[in-house]
Amino acid sequence: MKSKNRYAAIIERIFKSRFKPGLTELEFEREEMVAIARELQIDLPKNLGDLVYSFRYRSALPESIQSTASAGKTWIIRPAGQAKYRFVLVPDIPLTPNPNLAETKVPDATPGIVAKYAFNDEQALLARLRYNRLVDIFSGVTCYSLQNHLRTTVPNMGQVETDEIYVGLDKKGVHYVFPVQAKGGTDKLNVVQIEQDFGVCAQKFPSLVCRPIGAQFIDGGVIVLFEFEQTDAGVRVSSEKHYRLVPPEEVSEADLQSYRQRAAD
């Protein structure tokens, strides 16, 4: 049985063993996957955590699970402590780029040798953010990369990971922390990761202003940046910008005039 089908069979059995109409949260533990795999005569994946990870960040939950969600809702998997997880029914608000948003050209400062050998993955995206100071441009704050791939433990969440952490300073002296989640290829941003980033800020940087950022490549090499905020209804996008890295000579006078008009508006 292919990995995707194995994963789906196990996660479906966990969900069905707990679900009753009207429930909006269902908890389970990692070790339960071992018993279910044995019951279904399925070989466990070598990395047991990858099963849950795939449905939290890479793949949609099986239709048999999502079909139980009420209109306008969707099931996600949140961490619920060490080796514990929780199915939660939340508003269905995909974190996808707005195709109608205008682009902004930025002179590409990526070193040529890096551009030559970079892949179309999250590491290449993070490198371009750093070399072109796109977090600074997007946020309006002077920022510095503090750490890559911060892996830590947050109460009531368990182990979490953030692709990169920036800290920043504005003209009034306010200090900020920008946890960044980057997605290359076909991967998509996920609300669970943003919730975890808010948790990391509260746990590790309680005195800094937390401004989580999502970064994603889209067709044509455009880099989309999102900023998120917490509301009573959950995580929402507070800002979105599209940047295209170009040779300096491709930023025309017409482009500059257009950007000046944006500033005036």
QUITA-V238694 format. One line per field, one symbol per residue. ss: DSSP state (H for helix, E for strand, L for the rest). phi: phi as a letter, one per 30 degrees, with the letter a starting at -180 (. if undefined). psi: psi as a letter, one per 20 degrees, with the letter a starting at -180 (. if undefined). A space follows every 50 residues. Layout:
ss = ???
phi = ???
psi = ???
//
This chain:
ss = LLHHHHHHHHHHHHHHLLLLLLLLEEEEELLHHHHHHHHLLLLLLLLHHH HHHHHHHHLLLLHHHHLLLLLLEEEEEEEEELLEEEEEEEELLLLLLLLL LLEEEEELLLLHHHHHHLLLLHHHHHHHHHHLLHHHHHHLLEEEEEEEEE EEEELLLEEEEEEEEEEEELLLLLEEEEEEEEELLLLLLLHHHHHHHHHH HHHHLLLLEELLEEEEEEHHHEEEEEEEEEELLEEEEEEEEEEEEELHHH LLHHHHHHHHHHHHL
phi = .deddddddddddddddcdbejdbbbcaceddddddddddhcdddecedd ddedddbccddeedddddddeibbcbccdbkdhbbbdbdbedbdccdddc ddcbdbedcdeeddddcdccbddddddddddchddddddibdbbdcachd cacceibidbbcdacccbbcdcjdcbbbdcccbcicdbdbddddeddddd eddcbdccdcbdbcbadbeiidccccccbcbdcjdbdcabbcccdbeedd dddddddddddeddd
psi = pqgghggggghgggghihpqphqipoqrqhhhhggggghjlppqqgnhhh ghghihhgqqqqhhghiiqrpjrqproqqkaokqrppporpnnqmqqoij qqqppppojpphhghhjqrlahghghghgghjlhhggghjqoqppgqqmo prpppjhbprppgqpqqrpaiijppqpnpppqprcjqqqphghgghhhgg ghghlhiqppnqppppqrqjjppppqqqqprhjapqphqpqpppprqhii orhhghgghhhghh.
//
